[in-house]
Amino acid sequence: MRLVWMVTFVFAVLVVLFVVANVAPVSVGMWPFDTRIEVPLAVAALAVAAVFYLLGTTVTWASAVSARRRARKLASSVEALQAEIASLKDKLRQSEAARAEGSVSSAALAPTR
């Protein structure tokens, strides 16, 4: 866990250095629209990175939907199988108890020689 925090800290420092080093204004235009805005280069670059980050996480989340659905099905079948195992173990204990009880009573009924 410490490694994750160290990597995050290093990445945050690099982002701050990038923002501080790139304060020159750039003109950003949107293709279908005829408007242009002036923003610092760092803001434009970070905005593009944020958009593609969100796009990537959305694609990853959507591609994992089938795996999550399958995991839920498997979890429910595991629960059903565990309940069946518990039921069978209970029946086995009852059967062994009845067999032990039956052998004791049959031994008492058996004639002695």
Secondary structure, DSSP 8 states (H G I E B T S, - for coil): -HHHHHHHHHHHHHHHHHHHH---EEEEE-SSS--EEEEEHHHHHHHHHHHHHHHHHHHHHHHTHHHHHHHHHHHHHHHHHHHHHHHHHHHHHHHHHHHHHHHHHHHHHS---
